[in-house]
Amino acid sequence: MRIGVVGMGWVGASVAISLLHEGLVRELWLADAKPGLAEGEAMDLAHAASLLHRVKVEARDVADMREADAIVVAAGRGGGPEDTRLSLLRGNAEIVRSIAAELDGFGGLLVMVSNPVDVLTRVMVDASGLPPARVLGTGTLLDTARLRERLGRRLDLDPRSIHAHVIGEHGDSEVALFSSARVGGVPLRSWPHWDRADEPALADDVRRAAYAIIARKGATNHAIGVVTARLLRWALRDERRVLTVSRVHESLAGVATSLPAVVGRGGATEVLQPEMDADERAAFERSCEVLEAAHRSLTSA
C-alpha cells in the first residue's frame, strides 16, 4: 500500500505518524513546498518506522504520487485564533489547484484535509477532473468524534457506544443531529435525565472546539491525524463503513458537504439521508447555502 501526504506542517506530520501506527502502508511518500522539510520528516519517520512496521518513507515530488493508492492533501495555511475556516479559502484554493495540476492520471483515493475542507474538496474535483466519489474531504468526521466524546462524558459511557452525527460544513454552520442520536439502540432524547435544553450548548462546544485548542497551542493536529489515518484504513481495506465524509453532491447542485456515506475502496459511493427534525433540516440547508456562497466568492472580483 502506497500513500502520499502533501503538506508537512503540523497536520501533515500528524497524519503521517498516524499512518505508521495504523500499520497500513508499505511506502509512505511525503511532499512539501519546502523540500528540506519533507526530507527531514521522512528521515525522522523512517527512524520511528523501524520500531513499528517495515515501511519505506521517502520525500517525493507531488507528480510522483500519481502512482499511489491514496493521497492526502494537508497543504496550505492553517487557521489562527482569529481565523474562521472559510477565511483561509482563497489562498488555499490556489494551492489545491496547483496540486491538482500535478496529478493527471491519478487512479486512487484523494483525501482533502486542508481547510476550508468542504469548499476545497469541490475545488479539487473541479481542478483535477476526478470522480466526486474518489475525492473525499475529512469533513465532519472529526466533529462527529468530538460530539460522541462530549456525549460520552455527559452520559459516562464509552463514546464508541454512541451513534450520533454532525453533518454539513466542517465549520461554524455545522449541524449536530440530536434527533436521530442513539445509545445502544435507545434514542438519546429518551435517555434518563436527558434535557433537550442542553443540546445547543453541547453543539456549540463541538463547533468551537478547534478555536479553543488553537487559542492554547496554535493548531489542531493529533485528532485530525488519527481521523485521516482511520479513514484511509477503512476505505483502502474496503470495509464499507458509514462515515460523515465531505464530497461533491450532484443532488445538492454540486455543493461539497458532509452527509453519512458508505465508504470503501471506490470512495464515498452511496450517500445516505439521515433522519432530521425540521430545525435540523433547516440548519443543514443554511449550511449548504454558506458553502455555496463561499465557492461563488472564488470567482468574484
C-alpha positions as CSV (number, residue, x, y, z in Angstrom):
1,M,0.0,0.0,0.0
2,R,1.5,3.3,-1.1
3,I,0.1,6.6,0.4
4,G,1.3,10.1,-0.3
5,V,0.9,13.1,2.1
6,V,1.2,16.6,0.6
7,G,2.0,19.3,3.1
8,M,4.3,18.6,6.1
9,G,3.0,21.2,8.6
10,W,1.5,20.2,11.9
11,V,-1.4,18.3,10.4
12,G,0.5,16.6,7.6
13,A,3.1,15.3,10.1
14,S,0.4,14.0,12.4
15,V,-1.3,12.3,9.5
16,A,2.0,10.6,8.6
17,I,2.8,9.3,12.0
18,S,-0.8,8.1,12.5
19,L,-0.5,6.2,9.2
20,L,2.6,4.5,10.6
21,H,0.8,3.5,13.7
22,E,-2.1,2.1,11.7
23,G,0.3,-0.4,10.0
24,L,-1.4,0.3,6.7
25,V,1.4,1.4,4.4
26,R,4.5,-0.2,2.8
27,E,5.6,3.0,1.2
28,L,4.9,6.5,2.6
29,W,5.7,9.4,0.4
30,L,5.9,12.9,1.7
31,A,5.9,16.3,-0.2
32,D,6.1,19.9,0.8
33,A,6.7,23.3,-0.8
34,K,9.9,23.3,1.3
35,P,11.7,20.1,0.1
36,G,14.0,20.1,3.0
37,L,11.0,19.9,5.4
38,A,9.7,16.8,3.6
39,E,13.2,15.2,3.6
40,G,13.6,15.9,7.3
41,E,10.2,14.5,8.2
42,A,10.9,11.4,6.0
43,M,14.2,10.8,7.9
44,D,12.5,11.2,11.3
45,L,9.6,9.0,10.4
46,A,11.8,6.3,8.9
47,H,13.5,6.1,12.3
48,A,10.1,5.7,14.0
49,A,9.0,3.1,11.5
50,S,12.0,0.9,12.4
51,L,10.2,0.3,15.8
52,L,6.7,-0.2,14.3
53,H,6.5,-1.8,10.9
54,R,8.6,-2.3,7.8
55,V,7.9,0.9,5.8
56,K,9.8,2.8,3.2
57,V,9.5,6.5,3.9
58,E,10.7,8.9,1.3
59,A,10.4,12.6,0.2
60,R,8.8,12.7,-3.2
61,D,7.6,15.3,-5.7
62,V,3.8,15.6,-5.9
63,A,3.8,14.3,-9.5
64,D,5.4,11.1,-8.4
65,M,2.4,10.4,-6.2
66,R,0.2,9.6,-9.2
67,E,1.2,6.0,-8.6
68,A,0.0,6.0,-5.0
69,D,-3.1,4.1,-3.8
70,A,-4.2,7.3,-1.9
71,I,-3.0,10.9,-1.5
72,V,-3.7,13.1,1.5
73,V,-3.7,16.9,0.9
74,A,-2.8,18.8,4.0
75,A,-1.1,21.7,2.3
76,G,-2.0,25.3,2.9
77,R,-2.2,27.9,5.6
78,G,-3.6,26.8,8.9
79,G,-6.0,28.9,10.9
80,G,-5.0,31.2,13.7
81,P,-7.1,32.2,16.7
82,E,-8.9,34.9,14.7
83,D,-9.5,32.9,11.6
84,T,-12.6,31.0,10.6
85,R,-12.0,28.1,8.3
86,L,-13.7,29.9,5.4
87,S,-11.3,32.9,5.8
88,L,-8.5,30.6,4.6
89,L,-10.2,29.9,1.3
90,R,-8.8,32.0,-1.5
91,G,-5.1,31.3,-0.8
92,N,-5.6,27.6,-0.1
93,A,-7.7,27.2,-3.2
94,E,-4.7,28.3,-5.3
95,I,-2.5,25.8,-3.6
96,V,-5.1,23.0,-4.2
97,R,-5.3,23.9,-7.9
98,S,-1.5,23.7,-8.3
99,I,-1.5,20.3,-6.7
100,A,-4.3,19.1,-8.9
101,A,-2.3,20.1,-12.0
102,E,0.4,17.6,-11.0
103,L,-2.0,14.6,-10.6
104,D,-3.1,13.9,-14.2
105,G,-3.8,10.2,-14.4
106,F,-4.1,9.5,-10.7
107,G,-6.3,6.5,-10.1
108,G,-6.6,6.2,-6.3
109,L,-8.4,7.9,-3.5
110,L,-7.7,11.6,-2.7
111,V,-8.4,12.8,0.8
112,M,-8.7,16.5,1.4
113,V,-7.7,17.8,4.9
114,S,-6.8,21.4,4.2
115,N,-9.3,24.0,5.3
116,P,-11.9,25.0,4.5
117,V,-12.2,21.3,3.7
118,D,-15.6,21.3,2.1
119,V,-15.0,24.0,-0.5
120,L,-11.5,22.8,-1.2
121,T,-12.9,19.3,-1.9
122,R,-15.1,20.9,-4.5
123,V,-12.1,22.9,-5.9
124,M,-10.1,19.7,-6.2
125,V,-12.9,17.9,-8.1
126,D,-13.2,20.8,-10.5
127,A,-9.4,21.2,-11.0
128,S,-8.5,17.5,-11.2
129,G,-11.4,16.1,-13.1
130,L,-11.5,13.1,-10.7
131,P,-14.9,11.5,-10.0
132,P,-16.6,13.1,-7.0
133,A,-16.8,9.7,-5.2
134,R,-13.0,9.4,-5.1
135,V,-12.3,12.9,-3.7
136,L,-13.2,12.8,0.0
137,G,-12.9,15.6,2.5
138,T,-12.4,14.6,6.1
139,G,-15.5,16.8,6.6
140,T,-17.3,16.3,9.9
141,L,-15.6,13.1,10.8
142,L,-13.7,14.9,13.5
143,D,-16.8,16.9,14.6
144,T,-18.7,13.7,14.9
145,A,-15.9,12.2,17.0
146,R,-16.0,15.4,19.2
147,L,-19.7,15.1,19.6
148,R,-19.5,11.5,20.6
149,E,-16.7,12.2,23.1
150,R,-18.7,15.0,24.6
151,L,-21.8,12.9,24.9
152,G,-19.7,10.0,26.4
153,R,-18.5,12.3,29.1
154,R,-22.0,13.6,29.8
155,L,-23.5,10.0,29.9
156,D,-20.5,8.3,31.5
157,L,-20.2,5.9,28.5
158,D,-17.6,4.9,26.0
159,P,-18.1,7.2,23.0
160,R,-18.0,4.2,20.7
161,S,-21.3,3.1,22.2
162,I,-22.9,6.4,21.0
163,H,-24.3,6.8,17.5
164,A,-24.6,10.5,16.7
165,H,-23.5,12.5,13.7
166,V,-22.6,16.0,12.8
167,I,-23.4,17.0,9.2
168,G,-23.0,20.0,6.9
169,E,-20.0,22.3,6.9
170,H,-16.9,21.4,8.9
171,G,-17.2,24.8,10.5
172,D,-19.4,27.3,12.0
173,S,-22.6,26.2,10.3
174,E,-22.3,22.5,11.1
175,V,-25.4,20.7,12.4
176,A,-25.4,18.2,15.3
177,L,-28.2,15.6,14.8
178,F,-29.6,15.1,18.2
179,S,-33.0,13.9,17.0
180,S,-31.5,10.7,15.4
181,A,-28.8,10.1,18.0
182,R,-28.9,6.6,19.6
183,V,-27.3,5.0,22.6
184,G,-27.4,1.2,22.4
185,G,-30.5,1.5,20.2
186,V,-32.2,3.8,22.6
187,P,-33.0,7.3,21.3
188,L,-30.8,9.9,23.1
189,R,-33.8,12.0,23.8
190,S,-35.4,9.1,25.7
191,W,-32.3,8.6,27.8
192,P,-32.9,9.1,31.6
193,H,-32.5,12.7,32.7
194,W,-31.6,13.9,29.2
195,D,-32.6,17.5,28.8
196,R,-33.1,18.9,25.3
197,A,-32.4,22.4,26.6
198,D,-28.7,21.4,27.0
199,E,-28.3,20.5,23.3
200,P,-27.5,23.9,21.9
201,A,-24.6,24.3,24.4
202,L,-23.3,20.8,23.6
203,A,-23.4,21.6,19.9
204,D,-21.6,24.9,20.5
205,D,-18.9,23.1,22.5
206,V,-18.3,20.8,19.5
207,R,-18.4,23.7,17.0
208,R,-16.0,25.8,19.0
209,A,-13.6,23.0,19.9
210,A,-10.9,23.9,17.3
211,Y,-10.9,27.6,18.3
212,A,-10.4,26.6,21.9
213,I,-7.4,24.3,21.0
214,I,-5.8,26.8,18.6
215,A,-6.0,29.6,21.2
216,R,-4.0,27.4,23.6
217,K,-1.5,25.6,21.4
218,G,-1.6,27.2,17.9
219,A,-3.1,24.4,15.9
220,T,-5.2,21.2,16.0
221,N,-3.3,18.2,14.6
222,H,-3.4,15.0,16.6
223,A,-7.1,14.2,16.4
224,I,-7.3,15.0,12.7
225,G,-4.2,12.9,12.1
226,V,-5.9,9.9,13.7
227,V,-9.2,10.6,11.8
228,T,-7.4,10.7,8.5
229,A,-5.4,7.6,9.1
230,R,-8.5,5.7,10.2
231,L,-10.5,6.9,7.2
232,L,-7.8,5.6,4.9
233,R,-7.6,2.3,6.7
234,W,-11.4,1.7,6.4
235,A,-11.5,2.9,2.8
236,L,-8.5,1.1,1.4
237,R,-9.5,-2.2,3.2
238,D,-12.9,-1.8,1.6
239,E,-14.7,-2.0,4.9
240,R,-17.7,-0.1,3.6
241,R,-18.1,1.9,6.8
242,V,-20.8,4.6,7.1
243,L,-18.8,7.8,7.6
244,T,-19.6,11.6,7.6
245,V,-17.1,12.5,4.9
246,S,-17.4,15.5,2.7
247,R,-17.9,15.0,-1.1
248,V,-19.5,16.8,-4.0
249,H,-23.2,16.1,-4.2
250,E,-24.9,16.3,-7.5
251,S,-28.2,16.3,-5.7
252,L,-27.2,19.5,-3.9
253,A,-26.2,21.4,-7.1
254,G,-22.6,20.5,-6.7
255,V,-22.1,21.6,-3.1
256,A,-19.5,19.6,-1.2
257,T,-20.6,18.9,2.3
258,S,-20.8,16.1,4.8
259,L,-23.5,13.5,5.0
260,P,-23.2,9.9,6.1
261,A,-21.9,7.8,3.2
262,V,-20.8,4.3,2.6
263,V,-17.0,4.5,2.1
264,G,-14.9,1.7,0.6
265,R,-12.1,1.2,-1.9
266,G,-14.0,3.1,-4.6
267,G,-14.6,6.1,-2.3
268,A,-17.9,7.5,-1.0
269,T,-20.2,5.7,-3.4
270,E,-23.5,5.6,-1.5
271,V,-24.8,8.8,0.2
272,L,-27.4,8.3,2.9
273,Q,-30.1,10.8,4.1
274,P,-30.2,10.8,7.9
275,E,-33.3,11.5,9.9
276,M,-33.6,15.2,10.8
277,D,-36.2,17.2,12.6
278,A,-37.5,20.4,11.0
279,D,-35.0,22.6,12.8
280,E,-32.0,20.4,11.8
281,R,-33.1,20.2,8.2
282,A,-33.4,24.0,8.0
283,A,-30.0,24.3,9.6
284,F,-28.5,21.9,7.1
285,E,-30.0,23.8,4.2
286,R,-28.5,27.0,5.6
287,S,-25.1,25.3,5.9
288,C,-25.3,24.3,2.2
289,E,-26.1,27.9,1.4
290,V,-23.0,29.1,3.3
291,L,-20.8,26.7,1.4
292,E,-22.3,27.6,-2.0
293,A,-21.7,31.3,-1.2
294,A,-18.1,30.6,-0.3
295,H,-17.5,28.7,-3.5
296,R,-19.0,31.6,-5.5
297,S,-16.7,34.0,-3.8
298,L,-13.7,32.3,-5.5
299,T,-14.9,33.7,-8.9
300,S,-16.0,37.1,-7.7
301,A,-13.9,40.2,-8.3
